[in-house]
């Protein structure tokens, strides 16, 4: 809402709309209105906007934002945003410096299809929902994807050069300081995370059972059936272990090295990761993406090793009390590799952005104190951590002296929005457009 209570539809958010979601909504809207002949509701340059497209955007926007589709003025505002997008597209098509390659289009289509496969459970289900094969789906939406990416690239090329100057930040603060939201309570936290080691005899026991199942699969057993019966990955078990299409960087290093080295339909040997043993089958490779299945056998909790880890963390905690540096200990001993290189730094963030278990662990700490060891699950890895509360910043009104970075981001966003509106008005004076509602 603006200051007068008028509904405002974001002017450039639609540039990042997932085109497959939009096309799916459009097909549903079109099907539900079969008796209505589609018509052109606006023209921008040579690009028409159809009634079915407008209805799909309204459907998507109201569903996403939980707004009544009959809100007065909503239809006109959504159409206005669609016209703006077409204006940007017309400009992008003229700009020879804005290029979208076939590889970029393919990668984006693959990524969006992979999202749908993951959400719906299988490639077959996606094809059923969209009423066409994956290859046809890509052909149908390739041009729309390319145009969407062209428009987004043009705006991003302008957007990334727009930043608020110091004077503009100060002027922004003076103009809006009475209406700026309060800065929520923040915590600056560091931690040391350790994973209890599984005893070798227990690991060997699990591995021998995994080997029996692997041998059965290699002797002709159905991988999907074995996954449904034995996998301990609750998220994929019912789908025969299918993980959908994935890229590098989404799994443990050991898992990725194994799956990306497989040929189609090949089955791996036993692969060990921090959470257990896996048997992996590569179903399909598509460019930089792979679609694997897996059967997971989790490492069972070893209480003696858990007790040993807690004892070790308590020793580190006591050493800080006698003068040791927490960040140096984190660099040396923490098994959260990402934060360890930063001395265990978890961030300076609003309380609500931390995991609830972390907030609970530090709620009674004073600045400079360290929590007792608490259990924590990170990236499917169960372990224990101690948390150092370096600073607690109470909720407070924004000020230039304490919240400069936050104000700079808000002022930059405000400036970009203003520049966007000015640019759109310029495009409207340069490019033919007509509303035919």
N, C-alpha and C positions, 0 to 999 in steps of 0.2 A: 504494500500500500504506500502511496505517497503521503505527504503531510496533510493533504485534504481528504484522505480516505479513499481515493480513486484507485481501482485495481490497475496494477502495472505489470505487464508481461515483460520479463527480461528481454532486452533487445538483441543480445548476441549469444545467448546461451544455446539456442537451437543449432548453432553452427557445429556443435559437438554431439548432436543427436545420433544415437546408434541407428544406422539406416535400416538394419534388419528388423529392429523393434518397430520402427516407424512403418516399414512395408507390411509387417505382420498386422499391425493395428489397422492399416489402410485396407488390407484384404478382408479383415473382420468387419470393418465399417461398410465396405463395399458390398459384402455378402448380406449384411443385415438390412441393406437398403437397395435390394435388387430391383425393386419396382421403380426406383428413382433414376432417371436418365442422368448420367454424369454431365456436368457442364463446366465451362470455363468461368471462374469467378474473378480472375485477374490476369493481366498479361504484362510481362516485364521484358522489354526488348523483344526477343523472339521466343521467350520462355513462357508457356501458359501455366497457370495454377488452377487445378481442377477442384471441384467441390469435394470429391472424395479425399483429396490430399488435405484440404482445409479441415474436414471433419476428423481425419486421422490425427492431425496435429492437435486439434482441440481435445480429442479423446485422450491422447497421450499426455498432454499438459494437465488436464483436469485430474487424470488418474495419478500422475506423479506428484502433483501438488495438493491433491485432495480438495479440489475446488468444485463447486456446483457448476456443471456445464451450461446451465441456464443463466449464469451471472450476467447481468446487463453489460454490454460492451465487450465481452470476452471475444466473441467471434470476430469483431472488427479489429481488435488489438492483435489477435493471433494472425489474422490475415496481413496486418501491417508488418509484423515480424517476418512473415514469409516473403512479402514483397521486398523487404530489406535484404533478405538472403539472396533473392534473385538478382537484385541490383549489384550486390557484391560479386555474384557469379558472373554477371555480364562484364563487369570490370576485370575480373580475373581472366576471363576468356580472351580479353583484348591484350592483357599484359604478357608479353613474351618472356619476361623474367620469372613468371610463376609457372613452375613445371611440376607435374605429378607423374612419376614413372609407372610403368606397368607393374614393376616389382612392388612399389609402394601400395598400389591398389590391391594387388594379390595378397600382400602381407596383411593389409587391413581387413580385407574380406575373410581371410583365413582366421584372423584373430577374433572377428565377430562371430563367425560360424562356430569356432571353438568354444566361445562363451555360451552360445545357444546349446551346443552339445552337452556342455557341463551342466547347464541349468535343467535341460530336459532329460538328460540321462543317457542318450545314445544318438548316433548319427541318423539311425532309422526314424527315431521319434521326431527329429528336426524335419526330416523329409516329409513325414506325415503331416506335421503342423503347417508347413509352408506349401504342401501339395505339389512338390517337385523334388527332383534329385538334387544333390549338392552341386554337381557340375552345372545344371540348369539354373540353380539359385544364384550361382556366381555370375553366369552369363546375364541373367535378368537384371541384376543389381549393380553390375560393373560400372555402367555409365553414370548411374546415380551416385555411386561411391566416388568416382573420379571427380564429378562436379562438386560434391560436398567437400572433398579434400582440397580442390582448387580454391573454393571460396574461403575455407578455413585458413589456408596458407597465406592468402592475400591479406586477410585481417591480422593474422599473427605477425606478418612481416612489418605491418604498421604498428601493431600493438607493442612489440618488443623494443621499439625505439622511444616509447613514451614513458617518462618517469617524472615524478614530481620533484621540483627543485626545493631547496631548503626554504626559500621564501614562500613557495606554494604550500608546503607542509604547514608552515606557521600560519599562513592566511586561512588554510583549511581548518586548523584547530580553532582559531579565533571565531570563525563563522559558525562552526558546528559544535563547539565544546559543551554547550548546554544540552545537546541531544545525543552526544556520543554515549555508547553503552559503557557500563562499568567493566573494568578489567577483572575477570574472575580470579579467584584464589589460585595461585600457582605454586608448584613445588619444583625445586631443583634437586634431582636425585641421581645417585650413583649406585652401582651394585656390583657384587661379585657372585657369579653363578657357577655352580659345580654340579656335575652329573654323577650320581653313584655308579661305580663300576660294577658290572656284572661279573660274578666269579666265573673262572674258566670252566669249572666242571658243569655249572648250570648252562653256560653257553654251548658247551660240547653236547650236552643232553638235548637241547633244543635243535641244534644243527643236525644231529643224527635223525631226528624225526622229519626235518625238512628234506633231507637227502632221500628218504623213502618216498615222499610225495613227488619230488623232482624226478626220480627214476620212473615212477608210475606215469607221469606226464610224458616223458621222453619215450616211453614204451607204448604210446598211443592214447593215453588218457586225455580227456577233454579239459583244456585249461580252465574254461569258464566254470565248468562243473566243480572242479577242485577249488577254485577261488570262492565259489558260493558256499562250499562245505567247510573250508579250513581257514580262509583269510580272516585276520583280526583287524582289518581296516573296515570299520563300520560304514564309512562313507561310500565305498566302492564294492563291498562284498556282494550286495544284491544285484549288481550290474556285471558280475563275473570279473571283478577287479579292474574294469575299464576306467582309465583316468582321463579320457578325452584327449584332445590335441593340446600339447604343451610345448613350451620353448625352453631353452637353456636358462638356468637361474631360478627355476621353480621348485627344484627338489634338492635333496642332499647330493653333494658332489659325487659320492660313490654310486648312487643310484643313476645319476645323469651319465657318468662315464660308461656305465654298463649299457643303458638303454640306447644311447646314441652310437654305440659301437655295433649294435645288432643289425642284422638284415631283416627284411619283412618276414614275419611269421616265426622268426628264430626265437629260441628260448634261452635265457641266460643260465649260467651256473648260479650257485647261491651267492647272493650279494648282501654284504653286511653294511648297515648304516647305524647311526646312534640309537635308533628306536627298535631295531631288530633285524631279522633276516628276511630277504625278499627273493621270490622267484619272479622273473620278469619275462613277458613276451611282447615283442614289438609287432603291433597289429598293422601299422601303416606309417609311412614317412611322407610328409608333404612339405617340400621346401625346407625351411628352418624349423619346422614343427614335426613332432612325432606323436603317435597315439599308442601308448603302452597299456598293457594290463599287468597287474601284479597280484601276488599272494603274499600277505604280510604275516610274519610270525613274530609277535612282540616279545621283547626281553621281559621276563617276569621280575617283579620287584624282589630284591635281595635285602632283607631288613638289616642284616649285619653291615652291608655296604652303605645303606642309607644312614645308619648310626655313625659310621666312620666319617661320612661326608659332613654330617652335622657337627661332629667333634672338630673336624678340620676348620670349618667356617667359624666356629666359636673361638678357635685359637687365633685366627686372623683378626677377629673382632677385638680380642683382648690385646693383641699386639698394637693395634691402632690406639687403644687406650693408654699404652705406654710409650707412644711417640711415633709409631710407624705411619707412613703416608698411605691413605686408603687408595688413591689413584695408582700409585706405584704397585701396590699389592694386586689391584685389579688387572693391570697390564701383565703381571707375572702369572697370576693364578686363575683368573676368570675364564670360563669356557664358553662365554658368550663372546665370540671372536669380534663381532661388529662393535660392541661397546668397549671391549677390552683395550683396543687400540686407542680409545679416547679416555682411558683411565676409568672405565666403568660408567661413563656418563650416559644416563638414560634420557636426559633432556630437562629443559625448564619449560614446563607445560601447564596448562590449566588442569586442575585436579581431575576433572571428568575425562581427560584424555589418557590417563594412566589406567592400567588394569585395576579393577576393583580390589583384587587381592593385594596389590602393591599399596594402594591407598590405605587399606585396612592395617597393613603391617607398620605404616609410619604415622598413623593418626595420633598416637600419643607421644611421639618423639618431639624433642626440642631440636632446634637447629644445632648441627654438629654431632648428633647422636646416631648410633647405628642399631638397626633392628636385630632381634634374634633371628637365627636361620628360619626361613619359611619355605614351604614347598611351592614350586612354581613350574608351570609347563610352558616351554618356549619352543615354537616350531615343532610341536609334537614330541619334544624331548622333555621328560620329567626329571626335575632336579631340585636343588635347594639354593637359596640366595640369601645374602645379607644386604641390606639397603642402607645407604648413608644419606641422611637428610641434610644437605648443605644449606638450603635456604627455603623458607616458607614465606611467600609474598601474599599478604591478605588482599581480599577484594578491595578495589580502590578506583576512584575516577581517573580517567586518562589524563596524563600531563606530559608536556614536552620533555621535562627533565627525566622522567622515569620510563616513558613508553614511546621513545622516538621511533624505533623500528616499526612498531605497530601502527603509529600515526602515519609514517611514511608509506606503508602498504595501503592504508585506507585512502590517503591523498592521491596516490598513484592510480588506484582503482577508480576514484572519482574523476580524475583527469582523463583517464582512458575512456570512461563512459561518455564524458562530454565531447571528446574528440570524435568518438564513434558517431554520436548524434549529428555533429557538424558535418562529418564526412558523408553520412547518409543523406543529409539535406542537399549536399553538393551533387551526389549521384542522382538524386531525384530530379535535379534541374538539368542534368546532362543526358539521362537515359529515359527513353519512352516507357511509360507505365500507365496502366488503366485498370480501375476497379470496376467489375461488372456484377457485383452482388445484386 
